[in-house]
Each structure stands twice: as C-alpha cells, then as structure tokens.
Amino acid sequence: MSHASRTDRSLSALLASSVLRRLLELASVGGGLLALLIFLTGGTTLQLGALRLRAHDATLPLALALGGGAVSVLAGGWRAMASDGRALWRELARRGGAVLCLATLAAGLGLGTFTACGADSSGYLNEADLFASGRTRVDLPLARAALWPHPDWLFTPFGFRPGVAPATMVPTYAPGFPLTLAMVQVLAGRGASFVVVPILGACGVWLTFWLGRRLAGVGEGVIAATLLASSPLFLFQLSQPMSDVPTMVWWLAAIALATCPTARTAAGAGALASVAVLTRPNLAPLTGVMGLYLWRNAHLIQGASPTASPSRLLAWFAATGALGLVAIAGGTCGPMARPFGLATGPSMSYSV
C-alpha cells in the first residue's frame, strides 16, 4: 500500500471521528452566532487587561460557520449532523439555565456603574444609607437657622421631602429596595449595595428558565431565559442600583412558588408578593392576580393532593400577601407615618 493511500485513509478516519465532527459542528454554530451578533449590533470590542479583542467584520465567522458545517456533512452525512445537532441542543438546554445565569451575573458586574449616577439611584442609595444607620429622617440644621418661611424645601434633595418635625426631611421612595440594600450594607458594607441588582438579575434569568421548563419544556425555558438575558432594557437596568430588576425577581419568585401550591409555598408566594409591593407599590393589583393564579393551580391538583384545598391555600396567601399592602398603606397615611416622619394626607405618597 502506497504512502498516499495510507494518508488518505487516515484523513478519512479522522474526519469520520465523532469527536472531530462535533468540534467542527461547534465551530460552525459558534461562528454563526458570532456572525449574527456582529450583523445585529455592528460588532463589539472586548478588553481583557492588555489584550483587546475586536469583532466588527462578519466575513470570517460566517466563513467558519459555512466551512465547519460543510466539512461536518462531508465527514458524517446529514443524518449524523442532525443527530449531533439534537444531542447538542439537549445538552445546551440541560445546562443553558446555569450558563445564562452566570453570564448575566458577569454582565451585571462587568458593566455595572458602581455609583449613584442618576436621581433615582441616588435616592435609593441615600434611603438605604439612612435605614442602615437606624434612622428614618435627616436633620436640616441650615433650614433651622434660615430666616425665611418654609426653608425646608430649599434644603431637601430629590427623593426626600420635609418631615413632620420642623427642619427635617424624610425619604419618599418605596422602602422595599432601600431596605434590601440596607440589609446588605449591614452585612457586607456599603460597596456590596452595587452587587445586589446583578445578583438578583442572575436569579431572575434562572427563575425564567425554571418557569419555562416547568410550564412548557426545557427548550422553551432556555429560549425564555435567553430572551430576557439579551433584552436591552433588562441589561440597562442590570447595570445600576434601581428597583426594576428586583421587582421583577420578587414577582417571578412568587409565581414560581404559586406553580407548586402547598400551604408553605402559598405563604411564601404571599410574602414575596408583599416584598414586591413594598418595592413597587403601583403593582399592588398584581397581588390579586397572583391569588387567582394560585387558586386555579390548587383546583387543578386538588384531586391528586387532598391537602391542596383552594380556600386554605388562598387564606395562607392572603395572610402574608396583605402584609405589604398594610405596610404601604400605614407608612403613607396611617399610624406608621408619624414614627417615620412622613407627612400624612393625599399630598404624600411613595414614589413609584
């Protein structure tokens, strides 16, 4: 046998190898995704220390995708490629939730502002600092020394308003998110406040994957989580200390518990709904929608689980779900207003 024949046979065996074929298929998929990313966004530049990676031309990734796919088909045929594609999809779907969760966390930490760069984020962090110090109002000595009428308003920044006591100011933002930041500050320091939203954003992507997998299937869960993780609005809010992402996560967690109706999960869903209402009071009507969803799920599984009485579960949910509504109502215009220094009456409401 000639040397050329042996070389041709070795090359054919190598191309037919499942390991090499899958590497070619992965290269084809990766090249296609990179080409699509460049086409949609115009390209990207990644800085890794002194190393700068630029991708602004889709020609090479597209050539890699087409070339890798063509060689893979020639090596194993269409059936082998289709079978590998299905196996790759199953593997990606199985691990997709964790991968997207970690990617979201990395994006939030890597692109985070780590500063109060806006009026709202400044208001949330100032209120969190106030709660972390054990106070609910700030003294205004300059206002006390002023000679003109109603000086409090002049010395009160955005996110605060004059308190009931003279020469004081109190926060106006809903307390849910600032309280979360305050607890993190007490445990890990003020700098840890800036990692709360990225961590919660990663949890939100995982919960989206989990809900999609539970309600429809693994593939649907991956698609749903991918759509959330790649949403420009979500990524924008992920990079700064704002209440949008935390509110989404609290509601997603409440929905996740409501899909498994038991007494404990019903109480937990109500508690999470209360936290969501404390974070964004204007979404309080969703508590009623959540109760109806829980009641429906309890009816669906009542035959399989005798303990899942719809009325019993709804009572547990209502007992904990009402806490947020009571806290907001009391802090705005009830007896809780005066200890917090908040003004009462229709002129005072939490900023939503």
VODRENGU-656731 format. One record per residue (C-alpha): y, x, z; chain; residue number from 1. Coordinates in nm, 3 decimals. Each point is the difference from the previous one (the first is absolute). Example, Ala and Ser with C-alpha at 12.3 -4.5 7.8 and 13.67 -1.06 7.14 Angstrom:
R | -0.450 | 1.230 | 0.780 | A | 1
R | 0.344 | 0.137 | -0.066 | A | 2
END
This chain:
R | 0.000 | 0.000 | 0.000 | A | 1
R | 0.335 | 0.138 | -0.101 | A | 2
R | 0.278 | 0.072 | 0.244 | A | 3
R | 0.222 | -0.264 | -0.171 | A | 4
R | -0.266 | -0.271 | 0.048 | A | 5
R | -0.039 | 0.080 | 0.368 | A | 6
R | 0.379 | -0.011 | 0.040 | A | 7
R | 0.023 | -0.341 | -0.172 | A | 8
R | -0.276 | -0.142 | 0.221 | A | 9
R | 0.164 | 0.134 | 0.316 | A | 10
R | 0.331 | -0.151 | -0.104 | A | 11
R | -0.165 | -0.337 | -0.072 | A | 12
R | -0.176 | 0.003 | 0.336 | A | 13
R | 0.325 | 0.087 | 0.173 | A | 14
R | 0.185 | -0.283 | -0.175 | A | 15
R | -0.278 | -0.243 | 0.088 | A | 16
R | 0.022 | 0.097 | 0.366 | A | 17
R | 0.111 | -0.296 | 0.210 | A | 18
R | 0.220 | 0.224 | 0.214 | A | 19
R | 0.196 | 0.136 | -0.294 | A | 20
R | 0.017 | -0.344 | -0.161 | A | 21
R | 0.151 | -0.149 | 0.313 | A | 22
R | 0.248 | 0.286 | 0.029 | A | 23
R | 0.109 | -0.071 | -0.358 | A | 24
R | 0.032 | -0.370 | 0.081 | A | 25
R | 0.207 | 0.074 | 0.311 | A | 26
R | 0.223 | 0.227 | -0.205 | A | 27
R | 0.036 | -0.275 | -0.259 | A | 28
R | 0.092 | -0.261 | 0.264 | A | 29
R | 0.240 | 0.238 | 0.177 | A | 30
R | 0.169 | 0.097 | -0.325 | A | 31
R | 0.037 | -0.364 | -0.099 | A | 32
R | 0.152 | -0.096 | 0.334 | A | 33
R | 0.243 | 0.293 | -0.012 | A | 34
R | 0.101 | -0.087 | -0.357 | A | 35
R | 0.058 | -0.361 | 0.106 | A | 36
R | 0.208 | 0.114 | 0.299 | A | 37
R | 0.217 | 0.221 | -0.222 | A | 38
R | 0.040 | -0.282 | -0.252 | A | 39
R | 0.108 | -0.251 | 0.267 | A | 40
R | 0.223 | 0.226 | 0.209 | A | 41
R | 0.118 | 0.268 | -0.239 | A | 42
R | -0.183 | 0.271 | 0.189 | A | 43
R | 0.013 | 0.157 | 0.343 | A | 44
R | 0.061 | 0.334 | 0.170 | A | 45
R | -0.198 | 0.103 | 0.308 | A | 46
R | 0.128 | 0.283 | 0.221 | A | 47
R | -0.267 | 0.176 | 0.210 | A | 48
R | 0.181 | 0.282 | 0.177 | A | 49
R | 0.087 | 0.256 | -0.265 | A | 50
R | -0.226 | -0.175 | -0.255 | A | 51
R | 0.160 | -0.264 | -0.221 | A | 52
R | -0.223 | -0.229 | -0.206 | A | 53
R | 0.170 | -0.186 | -0.286 | A | 54
R | -0.155 | -0.278 | -0.207 | A | 55
R | 0.240 | -0.152 | -0.253 | A | 56
R | -0.203 | 0.014 | -0.322 | A | 57
R | -0.298 | -0.236 | -0.043 | A | 58
R | -0.147 | 0.189 | -0.298 | A | 59
R | -0.228 | 0.238 | 0.194 | A | 60
R | -0.132 | -0.261 | 0.250 | A | 61
R | -0.066 | -0.242 | -0.287 | A | 62
R | -0.184 | 0.270 | -0.195 | A | 63
R | -0.207 | 0.076 | 0.312 | A | 64
R | -0.085 | -0.369 | 0.039 | A | 65
R | -0.104 | -0.045 | -0.363 | A | 66
R | -0.180 | 0.334 | -0.024 | A | 67
R | -0.189 | -0.041 | 0.326 | A | 68
R | -0.105 | -0.352 | -0.093 | A | 69
R | -0.114 | 0.103 | -0.350 | A | 70
R | -0.209 | 0.295 | 0.123 | A | 71
R | -0.154 | -0.219 | 0.272 | A | 72
R | -0.104 | -0.260 | -0.259 | A | 73
R | -0.146 | 0.267 | -0.229 | A | 74
R | -0.192 | 0.153 | 0.289 | A | 75
R | -0.155 | -0.311 | 0.151 | A | 76
R | 0.079 | -0.298 | -0.219 | A | 77
R | 0.192 | -0.318 | 0.067 | A | 78
R | -0.260 | -0.141 | 0.240 | A | 79
R | 0.006 | 0.304 | 0.225 | A | 80
R | 0.379 | 0.000 | 0.001 | A | 81
R | 0.012 | -0.373 | 0.084 | A | 82
R | -0.255 | 0.051 | 0.279 | A | 83
R | 0.199 | 0.292 | 0.142 | A | 84
R | 0.317 | -0.207 | -0.025 | A | 85
R | -0.153 | -0.280 | 0.205 | A | 86
R | -0.127 | 0.249 | 0.259 | A | 87
R | 0.343 | 0.166 | 0.015 | A | 88
R | 0.170 | -0.337 | 0.048 | A | 89
R | -0.238 | -0.090 | 0.283 | A | 90
R | 0.068 | 0.334 | 0.169 | A | 91
R | 0.375 | -0.032 | -0.043 | A | 92
R | -0.011 | -0.357 | 0.129 | A | 93
R | -0.203 | 0.105 | 0.304 | A | 94
R | 0.242 | 0.278 | 0.094 | A | 95
R | 0.312 | -0.140 | -0.162 | A | 96
R | 0.140 | -0.164 | 0.312 | A | 97
R | -0.008 | 0.322 | 0.203 | A | 98
R | 0.140 | 0.207 | -0.290 | A | 99
R | 0.290 | -0.241 | -0.059 | A | 100
R | 0.068 | -0.019 | 0.374 | A | 101
R | 0.025 | 0.381 | 0.030 | A | 102
R | 0.207 | 0.023 | -0.319 | A | 103
R | 0.244 | -0.259 | 0.137 | A | 104
R | 0.032 | 0.188 | 0.328 | A | 105
R | 0.062 | 0.326 | -0.188 | A | 106
R | 0.263 | -0.170 | -0.219 | A | 107
R | 0.176 | -0.148 | 0.301 | A | 108
R | 0.009 | 0.329 | 0.187 | A | 109
R | 0.084 | 0.207 | -0.306 | A | 110
R | 0.276 | -0.224 | -0.132 | A | 111
R | 0.131 | -0.127 | 0.334 | A | 112
R | 0.368 | 0.029 | 0.080 | A | 113
R | -0.057 | 0.095 | 0.368 | A | 114
R | 0.353 | -0.114 | 0.071 | A | 115
R | 0.197 | -0.321 | 0.040 | A | 116
R | 0.149 | 0.003 | -0.349 | A | 117
R | 0.118 | -0.361 | -0.010 | A | 118
R | 0.169 | -0.265 | 0.210 | A | 119
R | -0.322 | -0.192 | 0.072 | A | 120
R | -0.213 | 0.304 | 0.081 | A | 121
R | 0.278 | 0.130 | 0.225 | A | 122
R | 0.012 | -0.334 | 0.179 | A | 123
R | -0.377 | -0.003 | 0.056 | A | 124
R | -0.006 | 0.356 | 0.135 | A | 125
R | 0.302 | -0.054 | 0.226 | A | 126
R | -0.164 | -0.309 | 0.145 | A | 127
R | -0.327 | 0.190 | 0.045 | A | 128
R | 0.186 | 0.278 | 0.183 | A | 129
R | 0.154 | -0.262 | 0.225 | A | 130
R | -0.336 | -0.160 | 0.083 | A | 131
R | -0.167 | 0.339 | 0.051 | A | 132
R | 0.263 | 0.086 | 0.262 | A | 133
R | -0.070 | -0.326 | 0.185 | A | 134
R | 0.334 | -0.160 | -0.085 | A | 135
R | 0.097 | -0.309 | -0.196 | A | 136
R | 0.374 | 0.054 | -0.031 | A | 137
R | 0.253 | 0.281 | -0.046 | A | 138
R | 0.324 | 0.044 | 0.194 | A | 139
R | 0.322 | 0.042 | -0.200 | A | 140
R | 0.243 | 0.194 | 0.221 | A | 141
R | 0.257 | 0.025 | -0.281 | A | 142
R | 0.003 | -0.378 | -0.032 | A | 143
R | 0.054 | -0.030 | 0.373 | A | 144
R | 0.303 | 0.226 | -0.021 | A | 145
R | 0.151 | -0.171 | -0.305 | A | 146
R | 0.317 | -0.203 | 0.049 | A | 147
R | -0.035 | -0.247 | -0.290 | A | 148
R | -0.204 | -0.324 | 0.015 | A | 149
R | -0.369 | -0.008 | -0.098 | A | 150
R | -0.042 | 0.376 | -0.046 | A | 151
R | -0.380 | -0.017 | 0.019 | A | 152
R | -0.038 | -0.084 | -0.369 | A | 153
R | 0.192 | 0.311 | -0.104 | A | 154
R | -0.241 | 0.233 | 0.180 | A | 155
R | -0.322 | -0.187 | -0.090 | A | 156
R | -0.195 | 0.154 | -0.293 | A | 157
R | -0.222 | -0.177 | -0.251 | A | 158
R | -0.314 | -0.140 | 0.160 | A | 159
R | 0.174 | -0.081 | 0.329 | A | 160
R | 0.242 | -0.260 | 0.128 | A | 161
R | 0.207 | -0.037 | 0.317 | A | 162
R | -0.211 | -0.099 | 0.298 | A | 163
R | 0.058 | -0.270 | 0.257 | A | 164
R | 0.136 | 0.257 | 0.247 | A | 165
R | 0.342 | 0.140 | -0.093 | A | 166
R | 0.015 | 0.341 | -0.171 | A | 167
R | -0.372 | -0.002 | -0.093 | A | 168
R | -0.195 | -0.038 | -0.321 | A | 169
R | -0.353 | -0.125 | -0.063 | A | 170
R | -0.238 | 0.034 | -0.299 | A | 171
R | -0.036 | -0.281 | -0.251 | A | 172
R | -0.307 | 0.113 | -0.193 | A | 173
R | -0.329 | -0.179 | 0.069 | A | 174
R | -0.175 | 0.197 | 0.276 | A | 175
R | -0.351 | 0.031 | -0.146 | A | 176
R | 0.043 | 0.316 | -0.207 | A | 177
R | 0.237 | 0.175 | 0.244 | A | 178
R | -0.246 | -0.068 | 0.283 | A | 179
R | -0.278 | 0.157 | -0.208 | A | 180
R | 0.217 | 0.306 | -0.062 | A | 181
R | 0.097 | 0.014 | 0.368 | A | 182
R | -0.364 | 0.006 | 0.113 | A | 183
R | -0.073 | 0.283 | -0.244 | A | 184
R | 0.308 | 0.188 | 0.123 | A | 185
R | -0.115 | -0.027 | 0.362 | A | 186
R | -0.346 | 0.130 | -0.092 | A | 187
R | 0.080 | 0.267 | -0.259 | A | 188
R | 0.375 | 0.060 | -0.012 | A | 189
R | 0.280 | -0.124 | -0.221 | A | 190
R | -0.114 | 0.191 | -0.308 | A | 191
R | -0.322 | -0.200 | -0.004 | A | 192
R | 0.202 | -0.313 | -0.085 | A | 193
R | 0.015 | 0.116 | -0.361 | A | 194
R | -0.379 | 0.006 | -0.047 | A | 195
R | -0.050 | -0.359 | 0.119 | A | 196
R | 0.074 | -0.162 | -0.337 | A | 197
R | -0.219 | 0.242 | -0.205 | A | 198
R | -0.292 | -0.056 | 0.238 | A | 199
R | 0.045 | -0.377 | -0.010 | A | 200
R | 0.033 | 0.015 | -0.379 | A | 201
R | -0.336 | 0.177 | -0.023 | A | 202
R | -0.148 | -0.268 | 0.227 | A | 203
R | 0.148 | -0.267 | -0.229 | A | 204
R | -0.171 | 0.150 | -0.305 | A | 205
R | -0.331 | 0.015 | 0.189 | A | 206
R | 0.035 | -0.361 | 0.117 | A | 207
R | 0.073 | -0.109 | -0.358 | A | 208
R | -0.317 | 0.177 | -0.115 | A | 209
R | -0.200 | -0.152 | 0.286 | A | 210
R | 0.123 | -0.352 | -0.070 | A | 211
R | -0.063 | 0.032 | -0.374 | A | 212
R | -0.352 | 0.131 | 0.064 | A | 213
R | -0.076 | -0.277 | 0.249 | A | 214
R | 0.141 | -0.288 | -0.203 | A | 215
R | -0.090 | 0.107 | -0.355 | A | 216
R | -0.184 | 0.332 | -0.031 | A | 217
R | 0.030 | 0.377 | 0.029 | A | 218
R | 0.155 | 0.044 | -0.342 | A | 219
R | 0.257 | -0.270 | 0.064 | A | 220
R | 0.086 | 0.165 | 0.331 | A | 221
R | 0.064 | 0.334 | -0.172 | A | 222
R | 0.216 | -0.166 | -0.265 | A | 223
R | 0.204 | -0.189 | 0.260 | A | 224
R | 0.051 | 0.311 | 0.213 | A | 225
R | 0.095 | 0.204 | -0.308 | A | 226
R | 0.260 | -0.257 | -0.105 | A | 227
R | 0.153 | 0.008 | 0.348 | A | 228
R | -0.007 | 0.379 | 0.034 | A | 229
R | 0.166 | 0.045 | -0.341 | A | 230
R | 0.266 | -0.268 | 0.048 | A | 231
R | 0.348 | 0.157 | -0.032 | A | 232
R | 0.140 | -0.239 | 0.261 | A | 233
R | -0.277 | 0.089 | 0.246 | A | 234
R | 0.046 | 0.374 | -0.056 | A | 235
R | 0.377 | -0.034 | 0.043 | A | 236
R | -0.040 | -0.174 | 0.335 | A | 237
R | -0.278 | 0.240 | 0.103 | A | 238
R | 0.241 | 0.293 | 0.002 | A | 239
R | 0.247 | -0.127 | 0.261 | A | 240
R | -0.004 | -0.157 | 0.348 | A | 241
R | 0.034 | -0.365 | -0.101 | A | 242
R | -0.181 | -0.313 | 0.117 | A | 243
R | -0.131 | -0.118 | -0.339 | A | 244
R | -0.326 | 0.196 | 0.001 | A | 245
R | -0.080 | -0.066 | 0.370 | A | 246
R | 0.054 | -0.374 | -0.053 | A | 247
R | -0.240 | 0.004 | -0.294 | A | 248
R | -0.263 | 0.187 | 0.203 | A | 249
R | 0.016 | -0.239 | 0.298 | A | 250
R | -0.051 | -0.300 | -0.228 | A | 251
R | -0.282 | 0.172 | -0.191 | A | 252
R | -0.175 | 0.084 | 0.327 | A | 253
R | 0.040 | -0.360 | 0.116 | A | 254
R | -0.150 | -0.126 | -0.327 | A | 255
R | -0.288 | 0.246 | 0.030 | A | 256
R | -0.086 | -0.132 | 0.347 | A | 257
R | 0.036 | -0.360 | -0.120 | A | 258
R | -0.273 | 0.058 | -0.260 | A | 259
R | -0.247 | 0.057 | 0.286 | A | 260
R | 0.070 | -0.304 | 0.219 | A | 261
R | -0.117 | 0.048 | 0.358 | A | 262
R | 0.183 | -0.061 | 0.326 | A | 263
R | 0.095 | 0.367 | 0.029 | A | 264
R | 0.111 | 0.042 | -0.359 | A | 265
R | 0.197 | -0.325 | 0.016 | A | 266
R | 0.187 | 0.123 | 0.307 | A | 267
R | 0.050 | 0.338 | -0.166 | A | 268
R | 0.131 | -0.160 | -0.319 | A | 269
R | 0.248 | -0.202 | 0.206 | A | 270
R | 0.114 | 0.311 | 0.187 | A | 271
R | 0.053 | 0.190 | -0.325 | A | 272
R | 0.190 | -0.296 | -0.144 | A | 273
R | 0.223 | 0.014 | 0.309 | A | 274
R | 0.067 | 0.369 | -0.059 | A | 275
R | 0.083 | -0.079 | -0.364 | A | 276
R | 0.242 | -0.275 | 0.108 | A | 277
R | 0.164 | 0.236 | 0.250 | A | 278
R | 0.043 | 0.243 | -0.288 | A | 279
R | 0.127 | -0.252 | -0.256 | A | 280
R | 0.095 | -0.335 | 0.161 | A | 281
R | 0.081 | -0.161 | -0.335 | A | 282
R | -0.374 | 0.004 | -0.081 | A | 283
R | -0.089 | -0.212 | 0.305 | A | 284
R | -0.116 | -0.296 | -0.221 | A | 285
R | -0.288 | 0.219 | -0.118 | A | 286
R | -0.151 | -0.044 | 0.346 | A | 287
R | -0.074 | -0.363 | -0.086 | A | 288
R | -0.149 | 0.101 | -0.336 | A | 289
R | -0.218 | 0.256 | 0.180 | A | 290
R | -0.119 | -0.268 | 0.242 | A | 291
R | -0.104 | -0.225 | -0.289 | A | 292
R | -0.185 | 0.289 | -0.165 | A | 293
R | -0.188 | 0.074 | 0.323 | A | 294
R | -0.085 | -0.367 | 0.047 | A | 295
R | -0.135 | -0.020 | -0.358 | A | 296
R | -0.217 | 0.310 | 0.046 | A | 297
R | -0.134 | -0.137 | 0.328 | A | 298
R | -0.099 | -0.323 | -0.176 | A | 299
R | -0.180 | 0.195 | -0.273 | A | 300
R | -0.220 | 0.194 | 0.244 | A | 301
R | -0.037 | -0.269 | 0.267 | A | 302
R | -0.355 | -0.079 | -0.107 | A | 303
R | -0.108 | 0.365 | 0.012 | A | 304
R | 0.179 | 0.077 | 0.327 | A | 305
R | -0.003 | -0.278 | 0.263 | A | 306
R | 0.259 | 0.188 | 0.209 | A | 307
R | 0.256 | -0.007 | -0.284 | A | 308
R | 0.154 | -0.334 | 0.098 | A | 309
R | 0.314 | -0.043 | -0.214 | A | 310
R | 0.197 | -0.165 | 0.279 | A | 311
R | -0.102 | 0.267 | 0.253 | A | 312
R | 0.093 | 0.286 | -0.233 | A | 313
R | 0.327 | -0.166 | -0.093 | A | 314
R | 0.084 | -0.032 | 0.370 | A | 315
R | -0.062 | 0.372 | 0.055 | A | 316
R | 0.214 | 0.084 | -0.301 | A | 317
R | 0.281 | -0.231 | 0.109 | A | 318
R | 0.000 | 0.140 | 0.355 | A | 319
R | 0.064 | 0.357 | -0.117 | A | 320
R | 0.186 | -0.086 | -0.319 | A | 321
R | 0.267 | -0.191 | 0.193 | A | 322
R | 0.093 | 0.309 | 0.203 | A | 323
R | 0.210 | 0.149 | -0.277 | A | 324
R | 0.178 | -0.328 | -0.066 | A | 325
R | 0.075 | -0.045 | 0.371 | A | 326
R | 0.124 | 0.358 | 0.032 | A | 327
R | 0.232 | -0.030 | -0.298 | A | 328
R | 0.132 | -0.339 | 0.108 | A | 329
R | 0.052 | 0.117 | 0.358 | A | 330
R | 0.164 | 0.327 | -0.101 | A | 331
R | 0.238 | -0.173 | -0.238 | A | 332
R | 0.123 | -0.305 | 0.184 | A | 333
R | -0.203 | -0.043 | 0.316 | A | 334
R | -0.023 | 0.146 | 0.350 | A | 335
R | -0.108 | 0.339 | -0.135 | A | 336
R | 0.334 | 0.043 | -0.174 | A | 337
R | 0.200 | 0.087 | 0.308 | A | 338
R | -0.232 | 0.278 | 0.135 | A | 339
R | 0.011 | 0.156 | -0.347 | A | 340
R | 0.376 | -0.037 | -0.014 | A | 341
R | -0.024 | -0.220 | -0.306 | A | 342
R | 0.256 | -0.266 | -0.075 | A | 343
R | -0.128 | -0.355 | -0.007 | A | 344
R | 0.066 | -0.288 | -0.231 | A | 345
R | -0.010 | -0.042 | -0.378 | A | 346
R | 0.220 | 0.303 | -0.059 | A | 347
R | -0.281 | 0.236 | 0.110 | A | 348
R | -0.326 | 0.054 | -0.183 | A | 349
R | -0.224 | 0.293 | -0.070 | A | 350
R | 0.062 | 0.181 | -0.323 | A | 351
R | -0.288 | -0.068 | -0.235 | A | 352
END
